[in-house]
Amino acid sequence: MTQRFDSPVSLRRRRLVSVLPAAALLGAAGTGLLSTAAGAATPAAGQNTDPHVDLSKVRLRVATYKGGDATLLKTAGLADTPYTIDWSEFQSGNAMIEAMNGGSLDIASGSEIPPIFARLQNAQVRVIAVYKDDVNNQVVLVPKGSTIRSIADLKGKRVGYLRATTSHYYLLRMLDEVGLSFNDIQATSLAPRDGFAAFNAGSLDAWAIYGYNVPLAISQAGARVLKNANGYLSGNYLYYGHPSVLGDPQRRAASADLLVRLQRACTWFSQHQDVYAKVLSAELRVPEEAIRSLYRNQSQARRVTGVTAADIASEQQVADTFARAAVIDRHVDVAPLWTDTFNAALADGA
């Protein structure tokens, strides 16, 4: 049965994404990519592909966004798994990390940012694969008729964003590039729905936002893109796994199969974008044209890949930026979060 997690943010989630956590960092466990929460070596890449593992009784608890992986697999004809998937719908990667740390999720996904806060909290989370996707849909918008022409013009202005998300990160970098910081703007953290309302009401001079809100704000409110995040974001979105999955041969094999299915679904998507836009339009209640406009402007093709040193370095840059800006209260080494357990399966799938 699908669960929906769209209630108000819990106190526990607030603690997870706040700058206040004082828990010690995860202990260094092993070297390089191979580590687990218990400090034991992660199973070698390729062990998860054993064809003799019986998956018929395996249940994977997997997070999805509305219109996300569950919809993609079904639409691509790849949902006929030999194991059972219990899908749970979430609205953010931060909420998924909280649920995974609590032991109620096996696989989830989100940006590079939630695992950084997970690392601060000693959370039971590993990064198991990378989802390469668009960054042109992450932008700073200004209202119709605005006199703001550059990021430097945001000094003293009311700017909406969402804390501990990609919009927080790229806004920090854009401001820093012109010699400004969050102290130089009137920054207000708003959930996308609240940000859209505030922007349309004229309460914001600029809005750092992403996804379908961008074409909707342009078409409905005459918004103008001041700057997009290409060159500031890596385009890396991550798949997270609970460490217990890595040590269980059956769940590990099922997880490898799921990642390969998602990899193949991305290939299907590249060839059937109009079909998928129609499906998403009905599910999300967003005009097809708004969805297609994002697809036409993608910075890179969607794909799922194994873990590389460059991917780890990319997340480390995000963590270091947040540390310098005091978004987090200390330096974070992200490398121990990552595992190459599924690299062989994904290489074979590709």
Secondary structure, 3 states (H helix, E strand, C coil): CCEECCCCCCHHHHHHHCCCCCCCCCCCCCCCCCCCCCCCCCCCCCHHHCCCCCCCCCEEEEEECCCCHHHHHHHCCCCCCCCEEEEEECCCHHHHHHHHHCCCCCEEEECCCHHHHHHHCCCCCEEEEEEECCCCCEEEEECCCCCCCCHHHHCCCEEEECCCCHHHHHHHHHHHHCCCCHHHCEEEECCHHHHHHHHHCCCCCEEEEECCHHHHHHHHHCCEEEEECECCECCEEEEEECHHHHCCHHHHHHHHHHHHHHHHHHHHHHHCHHHHHHHHHHHHCCCHHHHHHHHHCCCCCCEEECCCHHHHHHHHHHHHHHHHCCCCCCCCCCHHHECCCCHHHHHHHC
